[in-house]
Amino acid sequence: MKFTILVIDDEKNIRTGLQAALELDGYEVLLAADGAEGLEIALHSDIDLVITDLRMPGVSGEEVLRRVTTESPGIPVIVLTGHGTVENAVEAMRSGAYDFLTKPLNLDRLSLLVKRALQNRELVLQHRELEREMESRKSFEHIIGKSPAMLKVFEVVRRVAPTKASVLITGESGVGKELIANALHNLSPRNENPFIKVHCAALAESILESELFGHEKGSFTGAVSRKRGRFELANSGTIFLDEIGEINQQVQIKILRVLQEKQFERVGGEETVEVDVRVVTATNRDLEKEIAAGRFREDLFYRLNVVRIHVPPLRERKDDIPLMITSFIKEFAEENGKKIEGIEPKARSVLYSYDWPGNVRQLRNCVESAVVMTSGTVITLDDLPPSIRSGSDASSIRIPLGTTMAEAEKEIILQTLSAQNGNKSRAAEVLGIGRKTLHRKLDEYGLDRDPVSDAEDEGSQSVEPV
């Protein structure tokens, strides 16, 4: 990377001389003729190192050092000083300066100091990037997926999470909308503040308003004391309203007011409550159709739909199914104290070819059932729920319109291999390709981890490891 250095000195000859020397070393150099100009650049530009004179009219070098180290920590500052002010330079070191040089300057010494300071700066930047990456991975750790569709979802979450924008998450039931909401909160600046979840469809219409906005004592039968609502509890944090399409018009109006004015009144109360809440919502309904039917307010929809994240159904991202199967088997085997070594190809093929109308939630429940029901160390076709076995026709291959040639080839190879009980020789023969070609394709898919010889292949049945 090319580093940017800011030189602040009221003597023009020193500024231009340092610029020439530093540019010769490959750095980008910005110049400032006084401390005020230097601070404006240092605090509002992308700077990696500041070199400043200590004695300048107006804003001094000491003030520049103090402001930069306080307001832009991590940017090293090298101080330039005359022979008569070495004591001040030592004091500057105590105040956080990286080092100091006396005038007239030794350019070789300066070059060495700059190199060391920027090496430290690079380490700091790398450490921060690593921390951000680790935090990002942690935020997505419960969301399994590497398909192009899910990678696109992850990218949108990363972009939107640091902002204050309202987010509407759409998708069928069971696709993992709540996990996306969790990730949005965890990656946001509000991540140490409350994350309040409200499943709107699970609350009776008569109590939903009270649950969201709270109520005053005596506002209705049973209101024996004041109660704070979910919006108050989420103050300075995030509130997640799941199945937002289920709420009535009265509650919709109050939510709209919170989004517009950041305030509301509790049920039965007159006191105005102000809140700072990031609103994330989710629905499996088509809200545009709900608007047309008069059941959902158009103005509220536009407030909620600042950014929309659509989570695709599992049938549209089947590349994620093998990862999920492996993860769920491991999770439920540990939970139930079982040792599961893998899943046989026929069972895996059924799981892969099934359409999963209940999406990830249904697949997770299916794998949990299989782990509980199996009496051995390998999950077989008989261990799967009958509804899954009968709902999948493993003797045929269904390839949706729009599937790419590469995806279709992968599907045909995996299904044929499964139909041959994992026997690569017979699968290659059926496919009309050589065994080496089949192994190479499986290796590309990350599935040929333990290829066997032709002799071992005959009559054997492979098991996909966990």
C-alpha positions in Angstrom: 0.0 0.0 0.0 1.1 3.6 -0.6 1.3 5.6 2.6 0.3 9.3 2.8 2.4 11.6 4.9 1.5 15.1 6.1 4.3 17.7 6.6 3.5 20.7 8.7 6.1 23.5 8.8 6.0 27.3 8.5 9.3 27.3 6.6 8.7 26.8 2.9 12.2 25.4 2.1 11.8 22.7 4.8 8.4 21.7 3.5 9.4 21.4 -0.1 12.7 19.7 0.8 10.9 17.1 2.9 8.3 16.6 0.2 11.0 15.9 -2.4 12.9 13.4 -0.1 9.7 11.6 1.0 8.3 11.3 -2.5 11.7 9.9 -3.6 11.1 7.1 -1.0 7.7 6.4 -2.7 5.3 8.2 -0.3 2.4 10.5 -1.1 3.0 13.8 0.6 0.6 16.6 1.7 1.9 20.0 2.8 0.6 22.5 5.4 2.1 25.9 6.1 0.8 26.2 9.7 -0.7 24.2 12.5 -4.3 25.2 11.8 -4.1 24.1 8.1 -2.3 21.0 9.2 -5.0 20.0 11.7 -7.7 20.5 9.1 -5.9 18.1 6.8 -4.9 15.6 9.5 -8.4 15.3 11.0 -10.4 15.2 7.8 -8.2 13.3 5.4 -6.8 9.7 5.1 -3.3 10.3 6.7 -0.8 7.6 7.8 1.9 9.8 9.4 2.3 13.4 10.5 5.6 15.3 10.6 5.2 18.6 12.3 7.4 21.5 13.4 7.2 22.1 17.1 7.5 25.9 17.0 5.0 27.6 14.7 2.9 30.8 15.0 -0.8 30.3 15.8 -1.5 26.7 16.4 1.7 25.1 17.8 3.2 21.7 17.1 2.3 20.7 20.6 -1.4 21.4 19.9 -1.2 19.5 16.6 0.3 16.5 18.5 -2.3 16.6 21.2 -5.3 16.9 18.8 -4.0 14.1 16.4 -3.2 11.6 19.2 -6.5 12.3 20.9 -8.9 12.5 17.9 -7.1 10.2 15.4 -5.3 7.6 17.7 -3.0 5.3 15.8 -1.5 7.9 13.5 2.2 8.4 14.4 3.5 11.9 14.8 7.2 12.8 14.3 8.2 16.2 15.8 10.8 18.5 14.3 12.6 20.9 16.6 15.6 23.3 16.8 18.6 22.6 19.1 17.4 25.0 21.7 14.1 23.2 22.3 15.2 19.6 22.8 13.5 19.7 26.2 10.2 20.5 24.6 10.7 17.6 22.2 11.3 15.2 25.1 8.0 16.5 26.6 6.4 15.9 23.2 7.5 12.3 23.4 5.8 12.0 26.8 2.7 13.3 25.2 2.6 10.6 22.6 5.0 11.6 19.8 6.5 8.7 17.9 10.0 10.4 17.9 11.7 13.7 17.2 14.4 15.1 15.0 16.5 18.2 15.5 17.2 20.8 12.7 19.1 20.8 10.5 17.6 17.5 9.5 19.5 14.3 8.8 17.5 12.9 5.9 18.8 9.4 6.3 17.7 9.4 9.9 14.3 10.8 8.9 13.9 8.1 6.2 14.6 5.4 8.8 12.2 6.9 11.4 9.4 7.2 8.8 9.9 3.6 7.7 9.7 2.3 11.2 6.7 4.5 12.1 4.8 3.3 9.0 5.6 -0.3 9.7 4.0 0.1 13.1 1.1 1.9 11.5 0.6 -1.0 9.1 0.6 -3.5 11.9 -2.1 -1.5 13.7 -4.2 -1.4 10.5 -3.8 -5.1 9.9 -4.8 -5.8 13.5 -7.9 -3.7 13.2 -8.8 -5.4 9.9 -8.4 -8.8 11.6 -10.6 -7.8 14.5 -13.3 -6.6 12.0 -13.0 -9.8 10.0 -13.3 -11.9 13.2 -16.3 -9.9 14.4 -17.9 -10.3 11.0 -17.4 -14.1 11.0 -18.7 -14.3 14.5 -21.9 -12.4 13.4 -22.5 -14.9 10.6 -21.4 -18.0 12.5 -25.0 -19.4 12.8 -25.9 -18.7 9.2 -24.7 -21.6 7.0 -24.2 -20.8 3.3 -21.7 -20.4 0.6 -24.0 -20.3 -2.4 -23.8 -17.1 -4.6 -27.3 -16.1 -3.4 -26.3 -16.2 0.3 -22.9 -14.6 -0.3 -24.8 -11.7 -1.8 -27.0 -11.5 1.3 -24.0 -11.4 3.5 -22.5 -8.6 1.5 -25.6 -6.5 1.8 -25.7 -7.1 5.6 -22.1 -5.9 5.9 -22.9 -2.7 4.0 -26.1 -1.9 5.7 -25.3 -2.9 9.3 -23.2 0.2 10.3 -25.9 2.6 9.1 -29.1 3.7 10.8 -31.3 2.7 7.9 -34.5 0.7 8.6 -34.2 -2.8 7.0 -37.0 -5.0 5.8 -36.1 -8.7 5.6 -38.3 -10.8 3.3 -38.5 -14.5 2.6 -40.5 -17.6 3.2 -41.0 -19.1 6.7 -38.0 -20.9 7.9 -35.3 -19.3 5.7 -33.5 -17.7 8.7 -34.7 -14.1 8.7 -34.1 -13.8 12.4 -30.5 -14.8 12.0 -30.1 -12.0 9.4 -31.6 -9.6 11.9 -29.1 -10.8 14.5 -26.2 -10.3 12.2 -27.4 -6.7 11.3 -27.4 -5.9 15.0 -24.1 -7.6 15.8 -22.3 -5.8 13.0 -23.7 -2.4 13.9 -22.4 0.3 16.3 -25.3 -0.6 18.6 -24.1 -4.1 19.2 -23.4 -3.6 22.9 -26.9 -2.2 23.4 -30.2 -4.0 23.6 -31.5 -6.3 20.8 -35.2 -6.8 21.4 -37.1 -9.4 19.3 -40.9 -9.2 18.9 -42.8 -12.0 17.1 -45.8 -10.0 16.1 -47.8 -13.1 15.0 -47.4 -14.8 18.3 -49.0 -11.9 20.3 -52.8 -11.4 20.5 -54.0 -8.3 18.7 -55.5 -7.0 22.0 -52.1 -6.9 23.8 -49.7 -6.1 20.9 -49.9 -2.4 21.3 -49.2 -2.7 25.0 -46.3 -5.0 24.4 -44.7 -2.7 21.9 -45.3 0.7 23.6 -46.0 -0.2 27.2 -49.0 1.0 29.3 -49.8 3.1 32.4 -51.2 1.8 35.6 -55.0 1.4 35.4 -55.1 1.9 31.6 -57.1 -1.4 31.3 -58.2 -4.3 33.4 -55.2 -6.1 34.8 -52.8 -3.1 34.3 -51.8 -3.0 38.0 -48.6 -1.0 37.4 -46.8 0.9 34.7 -45.1 -1.3 32.1 -42.3 -0.3 29.7 -42.8 -1.6 26.2 -40.4 -3.2 23.8 -39.5 0.1 22.1 -38.5 1.6 25.4 -36.5 -1.5 26.3 -34.7 -1.3 22.9 -33.7 2.4 23.4 -30.2 3.0 21.9 -30.3 -0.5 20.4 -32.2 -2.4 17.8 -35.8 -3.8 17.7 -36.7 -6.7 15.5 -40.4 -6.9 14.5 -40.9 -10.4 13.0 -44.0 -10.9 10.8 -44.7 -7.2 10.6 -47.4 -7.9 8.1 -49.6 -9.3 10.9 -50.1 -6.1 12.8 -53.3 -4.0 12.8 -53.7 -0.5 11.4 -53.8 1.2 14.9 -50.4 -0.3 15.8 -49.1 0.5 12.3 -49.8 4.2 12.9 -47.9 4.3 16.2 -44.9 2.5 14.6 -44.9 5.0 11.8 -44.8 7.8 14.3 -41.8 6.2 16.1 -40.0 6.0 12.7 -40.8 9.6 11.8 -40.6 11.4 15.2 -38.8 8.9 17.5 -41.5 9.3 20.1 -44.8 7.7 21.3 -47.2 7.5 24.3 -47.8 4.5 26.4 -51.3 2.9 26.3 -53.5 5.0 28.6 -50.7 7.6 29.1 -50.1 11.3 28.2 -46.4 11.4 28.7 -44.4 11.4 25.5 -41.6 8.9 25.4 -38.6 9.6 23.2 -36.4 6.7 21.9 -33.5 6.2 19.6 -34.1 2.7 18.1 -33.0 1.1 14.9 -36.0 -0.8 13.4 -35.5 -4.1 11.6 -38.6 -5.9 10.3 -39.3 -9.2 8.6 -42.2 -10.8 6.8 -43.2 -13.7 4.6 -46.1 -11.8 3.1 -46.1 -9.7 0.0 -46.6 -6.3 1.6 -47.3 -4.6 -1.8 -50.3 -6.9 -2.1 -51.3 -6.2 1.5 -51.2 -2.4 0.6 -53.4 -3.0 -2.4 -55.8 -4.9 -0.2 -55.9 -2.1 2.3 -54.4 -4.1 5.1 -51.0 -2.4 5.3 -50.2 1.3 5.3 -48.2 2.4 2.2 -46.4 5.2 4.1 -45.3 2.7 6.8 -44.1 0.3 4.1 -41.8 3.0 2.6 -40.4 3.8 6.0 -39.6 0.2 6.8 -38.4 -0.7 3.3 -35.4 1.7 3.2 -33.2 -1.3 2.5 -34.7 -4.7 1.6 -32.8 -8.0 2.2 -34.4 -11.0 0.5 -33.4 -14.4 1.9 -33.9 -17.0 -0.9 -35.7 -20.3 -0.1 -33.6 -23.4 0.3 -34.7 -24.9 -3.0 -33.0 -22.0 -4.7 -29.7 -22.5 -3.0 -29.2 -26.2 -2.8 -25.5 -25.9 -2.8 -25.9 -24.9 0.9 -27.6 -28.2 1.8 -24.5 -30.4 2.1 -23.0 -27.8 4.5 -26.1 -27.7 6.5 -26.4 -31.4 6.8 -22.9 -31.7 8.0 -23.3 -28.9 10.6 -26.7 -30.2 11.8 -25.4 -33.8 12.2 -22.5 -32.6 14.3 -24.7 -30.4 16.4 -27.4 -33.0 17.2 -24.9 -35.8 17.6 -23.1 -33.9 20.3 -26.4 -32.8 21.9 -27.6 -36.4 22.0 -24.3 -38.0 22.9 -24.1 -40.0 19.7 -21.2 -40.8 17.4 -22.3 -40.2 13.9 -19.6 -40.8 11.2 -21.6 -39.7 8.2 -24.6 -40.1 6.0 -25.1 -42.7 3.2 -25.4 -41.5 -0.4 -29.0 -42.5 -0.8 -30.1 -40.6 2.2 -28.0 -37.6 1.2 -29.5 -37.7 -2.3 -33.0 -37.6 -0.9 -32.2 -34.6 1.3 -30.6 -32.8 -1.7 -33.4 -33.5 -4.1 -36.3 -32.6 -1.7 -37.8 -29.2 -2.2 -38.0 -28.2 1.5 -41.2 -26.1 1.6 -40.3 -25.4 5.3 -36.8 -24.4 4.3 -33.9 -24.5 6.7 -36.1 -25.0 9.7 -37.6 -28.1 8.1 -34.2 -29.5 7.1 -32.8 -28.9 10.6 -35.8 -30.7 12.2 -35.4 -33.6 9.7 -31.7 -34.1 10.5 -32.4 -33.9 14.2 -35.0 -36.6 13.8 -32.6 -38.8 11.7 -29.8 -38.4 14.3 -32.2 -39.4 17.1 -33.7 -42.4 15.2 -30.5 -43.9 13.8 -29.2 -47.0 15.7 -25.8 -47.0 14.0 -23.0 -44.6 13.3 -24.2 -43.8 9.8 -27.5 -42.1 8.9 -29.4 -44.2 6.3 -32.4 -43.7 4.1 -34.6 -45.5 6.7 -33.6 -43.0 9.4 -35.2 -40.1 7.5 -38.9 -39.2 8.3 -41.3 -41.0 6.0 -42.7 -37.7 4.7 -39.2 -36.8 3.4 -38.6 -40.2 1.8 -42.0 -40.2 0.0 -41.7 -36.5 -1.0 -38.5 -37.0 -2.9 -38.2 -39.0 -6.1 -34.5 -40.0 -6.0 -34.9 -42.1 -9.2 -35.2 -39.0 -11.4 -33.2 -35.8 -11.6 -35.0 -32.4 -11.6 -33.1 -29.5 -13.0 -34.9 -26.2 -12.8 -35.0 -23.7 -15.7 -32.2 -21.2 -15.4 -29.7 -23.7 -14.0 -26.3 -23.2 -15.5 -24.5 -25.9 -17.4 -21.9 -26.3 -14.6 -24.7 -26.6 -11.9 -26.6 -29.1 -14.1 -23.5 -31.2 -14.6 -22.8 -31.2 -10.9 -26.4 -32.3 -10.1 -26.3 -35.1 -12.6 -22.9 -36.5 -11.4 -23.9 -36.4 -7.7 -27.3 -38.0 -8.3 -25.9 -40.7 -10.5 -23.2 -41.5 -7.9 -25.8 -41.7 -5.2 -28.0 -44.0 -7.4 -25.0 -46.3 -7.7 -24.6 -46.4 -3.9 -21.4 -44.4 -4.1 -19.6 -46.8 -6.5 -17.5 -44.5 -8.6 -16.6 -47.1 -11.2 -20.3 -47.9 -12.0 -21.2 -44.2 -11.8 -18.5 -43.3 -14.3 -19.7 -46.1 -16.6 -23.3 -44.9 -16.5 -22.1 -41.3 -17.1 -19.9 -42.4 -20.0 -16.8 -40.8 -18.5 -13.5 -42.1 -17.1 -12.9 -42.7 -13.4 -10.2 -40.1 -13.4 -12.6 -37.5 -14.9 -15.2 -38.4 -12.2 -12.6 -38.1 -9.4 -11.5 -34.7 -10.8 -15.1 -33.4 -10.9 -15.7 -34.7 -7.3 -12.5 -33.0 -6.2 -13.7 -29.7 -7.7 -16.9 -30.1 -5.7 -14.9 -30.9 -2.5 -16.4 -34.4 -2.2 -13.6 -36.7 -3.3 -11.8 -36.6 0.0 -11.0 -40.3 0.3 -11.0 -41.9 -3.2 -10.8 -45.6 -3.3 -9.2 -48.0 -5.8 -11.2 -49.7 -8.4 -10.9 -53.0 -6.5 -12.2 -51.4 -3.3 -14.9 -49.5 -5.2 -16.6 -52.6 -6.5 -19.3 -53.8 -4.1 -18.6 -51.0 -1.6 -21.0 -48.4 -0.4 -19.5 -45.0 0.4 -20.5 -42.8 3.3 -20.3 -39.1 3.2 -18.3 -38.1 6.3 -19.5 -35.5 8.8 
